[in-house]
């Protein structure tokens, strides 16, 4: 387990600290050096093994925190806000480390930062006020709210009113420079129909894409759903 604030002893070297953690996890004395070496290598800390923890950057202190969580080679690891307070480069490094650790064990990340979920996770369990409000893959989460807008860019753009001829289009906004945002109801086949019309009428299609709902919007939707459900009870 790695709590949000790693339980580090700042006056120990990395090697001393990990040896201490190995002993806490009942690793036999004769096996501690090998366990420490393995955790140091896994977390990219071997060259800093004699350095005091207080003299490490935030990113490397977080690596030490992860190392103590895996020192006894557990099958199940829980990391609480593992990238909290790190700079962008450190975040990328820790994400990559976590992905590597997750290749041969189960890793659960507890976080409220949705971009971290999207970057590292395969499955999501969302808890709101003690209730499980979503369980599924990240892809399921992304698609929880169906996209209802399409972005179109054309070289030979028609008048915006031409888009309103499609029966499923609720509204179309001219964004300038041949770009349009189209709000629609119905299924995603509208993309194909707009593409066919663009080819037929020589609009010279440059780009067309569904605009996915942001993770924050989905989170808010799920939260509101749960609150409404609670009120009914």
Secondary structure, 3 states (H helix, E strand, C coil): CECCCCCCCCCCEHHHHHHHHHHHCCCCHHHHHHHHHHHHHHCCCHHHCCCEHHHCCHHHHHHHHHHHHHCCCCCEEEEECCCCCCCHHHHHHHHHHHHHHCCCCEEEEECCCHHHHHHHCCEEEEEECCEEEEEEEHHHHHCCCCCCEEEEEECCCCCHHHHHHCCCEEEEEEEECCEEEEEECCCCHHHHHHHHHHHHHCCCEEEEEECCCCHHHHHHHHHHHHHHHHHHC
